[in-house]
Amino acid sequence: MKIAVCAKFVPDAAAHARIDPQSKRLDRSGEGELNQFDVHAVEEALKLKEAGGEDVEVVIVSLGPERALEAMRKALAMGADRIVLVSDEGAAGSDLVATSRVLAKALEREEPDLLFFGQQASDSDGAVLWAAVADRLRRPLVSQVAELTHEDGKVKGKRQTEYGYDVIEAPLPAVVAVSDAINEPRYPSLKGIMGAKKKPQETLSLGDLGIDVGDVGESGSRTEVYALGDEVEAVLLGSGVEGLAAEAGKYGAARVHVMEDPLLAKPLPQPRVDALETLIGERGFDTVLFAASVLSADAAAALAARLDAGLNWDLTDLVVEDGKLVGKRPALGDSVYVDVGWTSEPRLALIRSGTFEPQESGGTAEVARFEARLQDFSLAAEMTEQAHEESEGPSIEDADVIVAGGRGLGSPENFALVEELAKALGGAVAATRAVVDAGWYPYATQVGQTGKSVSPKLYIACGISGAIQHKVGMQSSSLIVAINKDPNAPIFEFADLGVVGDLHEIVPKLTELVKQRKAA
């Protein structure tokens, strides 16, 4: 069995990130490292290798500068067998479409039985690359996996979603993207570090892969656009969904394209890509917008690869400037905003959840039914279980008291500390985007720009740094209490009461004190 892990070379997390004023892209000239999210993918591959014995090979596949080899050696030191690095100056500045094209060509040479990706890149909020690569390789996809099993030539992944969790099963060969909640990566041993330099490390050029330099890099990317049309049409894909068309009309859709098919009943991305490819080809849409979700991110990225179309994600606004459509996107941890665009049609965009407030226009929509052929590989993955989270106590929208947890908790198990305090106070539990994306806590509890906005009487933030995207969702709270061991955490700038210290010690003591006061 051969397992490949796609790993990215990213700027050193300790270095000051900046946008290069010339290229208008992230400056990657300094020191770099193996993407921290991809380390979890490497660990999961190594666990399967250890379970399978000597017949399992783990190959690291990457695209980056030659100095990326040194960073990739961490994976070799952990236990991977070899590295394949595609390094070519012509690939610099590649976007999703171009990057997926290069990686797919490199992976076609390897023909892995199982391909792993990490949740995202630490230098980008995009969680889209795996879907584009899976479409190019025509393989079933299971994404955002927090628990994984492998047996009888199949993989089964459990993942968190906005509504609860899914369990998806796919036959090999398959593509699996793991969340960082799936495991705790091992540290390389001294023996592993010493042996890493002796393991095979192959470097390939674009020419070795038969790729024309004009198809990748900045020349093969999609970064500029034309004017946006006025008429808006909507798409409904599923089983028993036509009745929702009237709702889309209320919010401004002039026409709603509906495809009803039992094979679209489950929220799986690849059959939807087949349907959208057909519809876009027939109707000639120049712009396709998706509201961000686990499902839509996978569908949009795969569609971009299928159509060779530009995709911009995590957009918080769309404007027309000088006759061209421009997307506004946060970068560098939401500390700055950058303008992004497209160079070809159709233009695909993922809009941050909660960015726009729905407004009824009172209109009606024409319903247009269509059909599409669903490809065999698109139907290979099967959803075997789907469940909605059962919550106790008040919802975060209605609660007078909210206790929220962030990355500072250290692990998903430590959310028990937050839950106990919330229970003692008669409140609700909330979470930040980072821990929700990591699969630590349900999406329904996310507070922030891409989650829910709350205004409780008391908001207790445990291990939350206070990034702007979280602040906008809770700044209306009457009283904000922050507990964080970092005295320089941004949350202290707007908290009413700040406690600098170890939340693992403070929160249990606070919970006990609340219980004692209530008992008295």
N, C-alpha and C positions, 0 to 999 in steps of 0.2 A: 504494500500500500504506500502510495506517495501522498504526502500532505504538503501543500504550499501555503506560505503565509505572506501576504502582501504587507510590507512594512515601509513606513515613510521616514525619511531623514528630515528632521524639523530643527528650527533654531533652538539653541540651548535655552531652557526655561528660565535660567538664572540671568540671562542677558536681557538688556533693555530692547524690547521690540520696537521697530520703527518702519514706516512706509518709505520706500525709496522714491524720492521726488521725480526721478527720471522715468522709471518703469511703472510707477504708481502701484507697485506690488510690494509685498512684505520683503524687507531686506533680509536676504539669506546668505550674506557674505561672511558672517562671523562663524563662531563655533556652533556645532550641531550635535544632535543626539537621536537615538532611536525613539520614535513617537511613543509616549508613555501608554497610550491606549492600545497600541499594537503589541506591547509586551504581554498583555493579557491574551491576545490571540496566539502568541508564541507559546505561552504557558499551556494553553488548552491543547495545542498541537503536540506538545511534549508529553502531556498526560496520556494522550491516545497512543503515542509512540511507546511509552513505558508499558501500557496495557497490551500492545500488540507485539512487542519484542523486536528482534533484529530485522524483521521483514518490513518495518515501517521506516520511511525516510522523510525527514522534515527539511524542506527547502525554503529559504527566505528569498523573496523576489521583491526588488525595489527599483525605483526610478529616481535618479538624483545625480549630483556631482560625484566625482571620483572619491572625494574625501568622505562620502557617505559610507564607504566600506568599513572604515574604522568604527563608526557608530553601530553598524549592523553586526559587528563582531560580538556585541553583547548577546545577541541571539545565539551565536555559535557557542559562546561561553556558557549559556544556559543549557545547551544540549542539542541545538539544531545541527544538521549535518553539513550544509553548504549554503553559499550565497550566490544568487544571480543578480547582478546590478546592471541595469540599463543606464548608461551614462553617455550623453551626447549633448553638446552645446545647442544643437538644433531643437532639443526638447524643452529648453528653458522657456518659462512662461506658459506652459501648456495648461489649458483649462480642463474641466471634467471630461469633455468629449475627447480631447487629444490624449490626456493621461490614460483614460480607459482603453483607448486604441493601442497605445504602447504596451501597457500591462497585459492586455489580452493576447497580443502577439507573443510576448515573452512566455506567457502561461501556456499557449498552444504548443510551444516547444517542449514544455515539461509534462503536459497531460496529467495533472494531479487528480487523484480520486476525490480529494477534499481540499477546498480552498478557504482559508480563514482571512478575515479582515478584523481590525480593531473597530471600536465604536465610532471613532472619528479621529481627526488629526488635532493635536494640541495647538496648532497654529491656525485652526479654522473651526468654525461651528458647523461646517457641512458634514452631514452623515449620509452621503449619497454615492460615493465611488463604487461600493460593492455592487449596487444594483445595475450600474452601467456596465461593469465588467461581466456580471452574470448574464446580461442580455447579449453581449458580444460573444460570449462563450456558449450561449444557448443552454444554460444550466439552471436548475431550480435554485431558488434563493430562500434562505431563512435568516432574518435580520434581527438585531437588537436582542440576541440570545443571552439570557441570564443563567439558564441551566441547559446542559447538553448531554444527550446519550447517543451512543453509536452501537448498533447491532444489526445483524442480518442484512448488511449492505445498505442500511438507511441511517439517517441522522434524525433525531427528534429534539427540537428546541423549544423551550418555554421562554416567553418574553413578556415584558410589561407593555401595556398599551394605555391609551387615554382612558379607557373604560374598565380595565381590569387586566386580564392576561390571556394570551393565546398559546396553544401548543400546536406546532407545525411540524410535520414529518415530510422528509424528502428523500428520494433514492439517490445513491451516489452514481455518478459524480455530481457534487453539489457545491454551492457557495454558502458559507456561513459567516455572518458578522456578529461578533460577541460584544456584550457590554462589559464595562469594567467591574460589574458586580459578580461576574461568573467565577472568578478565582482570585487567589492572592499569589502573584508571580513569585517564583523562587529567585534567590540571589545567586549570581554566578559563583561557583566555588573557585578557589585558587587553581585547582587542577584544570577546571573548565576554562579559565582565563588563559592559562598557559597553552592549553591545547587548541584554542580557537584559531591562533595564527597559522596552524598547520592544516586546517581544514580547507577544502576547495572554495575558492572565491573567484567567480567568473564575471568578467565585465564585457558587456555587449554594446554595440553601437546601433543606431537606427538602421544602418545598412545591413547589419547582421540579421535584423528582423524583417528586412524587405520593406521598410517603411520610408516613404518619401518625406524629406524634411519639410516640404510644403504642407503636409497633412498634420503636423504637430507644431508645438511651440506657439509663439504669438501668431504666426501666419495661419496656423490651423485651428486657432481658438476663435470664439465668438464674442466680440466686445463692443459693437456699435450698432445702432438701430435707426429705423425710420419712424415716421409718424404713426400714432396709434389710432385705429378707427373708432368711430363713435358707438357702433352697435355691439351689444354684449349678448352672447349666447351661452347657455349652460349645458352641462352634460350630466346625465344620471345613468349610472351603471349598477346593475344588481338584479335581484329577483323580487318582484312585487314593489318596485320603486316608482312606477309611473304616476301614482297618486301624489307624489311630492312635487311634480312639475308645476302645479299651481303656486306652490310656495316660492319657487324660484322666480316666477313671474311677478310676484308681489315685490320682490327686491330688485327688479329692473331688467331681468332677462327677457329679451324679445322673442327668443326661441329656445326651447329645451330639447336637446337630442337625447333620446332614451333608448338604451339597449337592455332588454329584459332577457335573462338567461339564467337558469338554475346554477350554471357553472360560475356565475358571478355573485352568488349569494354570500359566499365567505369573503372576508376582507383580505384577499391575497392580491399582490400587485401585478404579477406577470400577465394574467388573463386581461386585466384592465389596460395594460400596455398594448396588447393586440387590438383591443376595441378602439382605443384612442388613435392608434396608428391608422386604422382604417378610416375613422371619422375625419381626421385632419387631412388625410390624402384626398378624401372625397370633397370636403368643404373648403380646403385651402386656407384654414385659419392662419393668421400671421402671428398671433400672440395667444399663449395658453397659460392661464394662471391656476396655481394650486394653493389651497390653504394648508399650511404646514401640519403634518401629522406623521405618525410612523408609516402608515400606508401610502400617503401621497408622496412622501419623500422617496420611497422606493420606486413608485410608479413614475415619478417625474424624471429621476435619474436614468432609469432604464429606457424611458421614452426618448430622452436626449441622445443616448447611444444609438437607439434604433433609427432615429431620424437624422442623426448627425447634426443635432441642433444645440444651440447654446442654452445653458441653464444657469440662472443666478438664484441663489437661495438666501434665506434669512433676511428677506427684504422687509423694511418697515415703512416704505413709501414708494410710490411710482408717480413720476411727473414727466411732462413733455417739455423739453428744453430745446429751443431752436429746431423744432420739428422732429426731434428724436426722443424716444422713450428712454428714460433714465431711472434706474432703481437706486434707492438709498439703502445702504447696508452698514450695520455696525461692525467694527473691527477692533482688534487689539483689546479684547475683553470689554467691548462696548464703550471704550474710552474715546473713540473717534468714529466718525461716519465717513464712508467713502461712496463715490458715485460709480455705478457699474452699468454696463450696457451689453449690446449684442451686435454681431456683424452680419447675421443672416436670419432668415426666417425658416421655420417658425421660432419665435422667441418663447422660451419657457421660464417660468418664475415661480418660486416657492415663497409665499408670504407668511411672515411670522404670525403665529396664532395670536389673536387679540389686537392686531394692528389697526384694523378698521372696525368701526361700529356699524353693524347692519342697519340700514334705513329702508323702510318700506316706501315704495313709490306708487303703490296702488295699481300697478299695471297688470296685464295678463300676458301669458306666453303661449305661442304656438308650440304644439308638441309634434316633434318629428322623430319617428321611430327609425332605427337603423339596425343592421346586422353586421357581424364580423366573424371571420373564422379564427378560432382560438387554437394556437399551435400546441403541439404535443408537449414540448418542453415547458410551456407556460402552465400546463395542467399537472406537471409532475409533483409539485409540492401539494400537500394536503393538510388542511387544518383539522386536527383530531379533537381539539378541545378549545372552548372559548368561554370565559367566565367574567362576570362583572364583579368588581370588588364590593363586598358588604362592609359598610362603615357603621361604627357605633357613635352615638352622641350627635351633636349638631354639625351641620355642614360648615365649611369655612366661611361661606358667604353669610351665614346667619349667626355665627358664634360671637358672643361678647368677649370671649377670651380665646386667643390663638397662641399655641406654642409651636414654633417653626424650627425645623432642623436643617442644617447645611452640611457642607463637606467636613466641617470641623468636628462632626460626630465621629469621624474616622472609619465607620463601617455601618452597613445597614442594620446590623444587630443592635447597635447603640441607639436606634430610634426608639427602643424600649424606654430609654430615659425620658425622652420627649413625651411619649405616650402616657407614662405614669404621671408626669407633672400635669399634662393636659387633663387627665382623668381626675386628679386631685382638685383641680381648679374648675372642673365642669366645663372645660373648653374643647376645642378641636385641634387637630394636628395638621400642620402645613409643612411644605417642603420647598426648597429652591429648585430652580431648573437643573442645576448640576447634578443633584442627587436623584432627581426624577429621571433624567437622561441616562444615568448610570444604572437604573433599575433598582435603586434602593427603596423607593416609595412610589405609590401610585400617582399617575399623571393628574388624577382628579384633585390632588391636594396641592398642586403647584401654584405658588403665588408669584406674580411678577408680570412683566410686559407681555410674555408669551403664555401666561397662565391666567389666574383670576386676580381681580382687584378686591381687596377686603378693607373693612374699616371697623375693626373691633374696638372695644373700650380698652383692652390690654393686649399688646402683641409682644411676646417674648421670643427673641431671636437667639437660638443656640448654635454657635459655631457657624454663623453666617457672616461673610465678609462685608456685605452691604453694597454689592455692585448696583449700578444705576438701574439695570433691568429688573432687579428684585425690589428696589426702593419704590419704583413707580406703582407697584402693586400693593404696597402696605403703608405708604406714607400718610394715608388718611387716618391711621389708627390714633385714638385719643392719647394713649400712653405707650411708648416704645421702650422696651427693656432689652439691652443687648448683653450677651455673655460671650466673650471671646478672649482667647489667650494672647492675641496680637493687639497690643495697645494702639497700633497704627491702622487698625481695620477701619475702612471708610464708614462702616455703620455707626461708629461712635460720633461721627460728625452730625448725625441727625437723630440719634437716640436721646430720649429724655433721661434715661438712667443707664449707665454703662458699668459693667462688672468685668474687670480684667482678671482672668484666671482660667483654670482648667474646668471646663464644663462637666467633665466626668466626675468631678468631686463636688462642684457647686450645685448642679441640677438635682442629684439625689438628696442632698441636704435641704434644698429648697422644697422639694416634694414632701419630705418628712415633716418639715416645719408647717407646711400648709395643712397636712393631715392632722397634726397636733392641734393647730388652732381650730380646725373644724370640729375636732372631737371635744374640745373644751367648750 
